[in-house]
């Protein structure tokens, strides 16, 4: 697959997409941990219908996936973006970005306020994420400061505190 620009189709995951989402996560990462995490989150109370988003080709082949699940910043409900995965042959084509944008738009449409991500500091700022520590947001584990990011989906200031992830994350 070339790095040419694609017009990606994005939509909420359906039950029929579950095997394809698992396949995307298995192909995108070196271990099955992320695929297993998605499966565990699907069965967890943190799961929010409509916030597991797939990117598809014109013939509806699932090539990318982004997931937002419930977390908390201290006691304030927020969302966690993780994992984001794209089939290796479709990476660097915008498939992951399309899924992330769709998921963030869907969350905003649901009235959600804050989103956190632990990820690559050169990638996620393009969506509006900034260093979480500047908002007084932290974790209970040591991570590079620039890798923990947060963003607001509305005009309200972000809450400060410690991120509490859903149980399947094990953090």
N, C-alpha and C positions, 0 to 999 in steps of 0.2 A: 504494500500500500504506500503510495506516495504521500508527501506532506501537503499535497494540494488542498485547497479549501473545499470543504464539503458543506452541503446544506443538510444538517442533521435533523432527524425527527426525534422528539423526546416526548415521553409520556410516563404516567405513573405505572409502576410495575403491576402486572396482573398475576393471578395464581399460575397461569400458563408460562409465565416468564421465569419462575423460580429455578428450574434447572439451568436455563441460559445465564441467569445472574450468577449462579454458583460457578458455572464454567468460565465466565468472564473473570471472576475473582481468583479462581484457581490459576488461570493463564497469566494474570497480571502480576501475581506475587510469587515469591520463591517457595513459600510454604502454604499449606491449606488454612493457616490461622485466620486470615481475613474472610475466606469463604465460610469457615465454621462460625466466625463471629456474626456474619450476616444471618445465618440460619438460626443462631441462638437469639439474636435480637428480634427476629421475626416472631418468636414465641414469647418475648418478654413484654411486660407492660409499657416499656419505653417506646415501643413501635407505634408509629402514627401513620395510619392509612393515607396514602397519597404523597408521602415524602420519601419513598423509595422510587427513584426515577431511573428509567432506562433510556439509552440512546440507541436508535435503530437506523439501519440502512433503509433505503426506499422500499425494499422487499421485506421489511420488518424483522431483519436479523438483529438480535441484540448484540451490540458491540461495546457498550459502556454502561456504567452504573454509578450512581451517587446516592448516598443514604444519609438522611437526617433522622436522628432519634432523640428522644427526650433526655435531657440531663438537667442538672440544677447548678446554679451559681449561688452557693450557700442555700437558701430556701427559695430562691427565685427560679421558676421554670425557664429553661433555655433549651437550645438544640445543640447537638453535636454532629458535625459533618465527618462521617467516617463509616466505612471506607469509601474511597473513590477508585474505580478500577476501569480499565479499558483493555480490550484484547490487544496484545502486543503489535499486531500488524496494523492497528488503527490508532496507535498512540501518536501524539503530535499532529493530529488532524482536527482537533477541536471537539472531539466526541466527549471527552471528560468535561470540558468547559460547558458544553451544551447541557449535559446532565446536571451539573452544579447550578447553572443559572436557572434551569427549570425548577429544581428543588428549592432554591432560595425564593424564587417568585411564588411558588406554591405555599411555602411557609409564611411569607408576607401576607398572602391572600387569606391565610387562616388566622391572621392576627398575632402571629408569633413575633417576638421582640428581639431576642439575642441568639447568636449562633457562635459556637466555638469550633476551632479546628486545631489539631496538632499535626502540622504538616510542613511541607517545604516552603521556607520563607520567601523564595523567589517566585513561587507559583500563586499562592492564595491571595496576596494583596490585589491582584487584578480584579477580584470579585468584591473588594471593599474591606477585606480583613486587615486589621492592624495588630500590632504587638499587644497581647492581652495584659501584660504587666503594666502598661500605661493606663489601663482602666482599673487597676487594682485586682485583676483576675489572676489566680494562680492554680496550681495543682498540688496534690499531696506527694507527688513523685518529682524527682529531678529530671528536667528536660531543658534543652537549650532555650533560652529566653525568647529568641527570635522565632522559634518553631511553634510556640503556643500563641494562637491568634484568636481574635474575636471580632464580631461586627454586629451592629444594630440593624434591624430591618425597618425601623421607624425613627422618628425624631427624638425619642426618649433616650436619656443617657443609659449606657450599659450599667448593669449592677456590678458591684465589686464583691469579691469573695473567692471561695475555693470551688472549683468545678467538681461536681460529683457525677460521675458517669453511671450509666446503667450497669447493673451487675455483670452482664456478659463481658464487659470490657476488662474486668478483673483489676480495676484501679480504685 
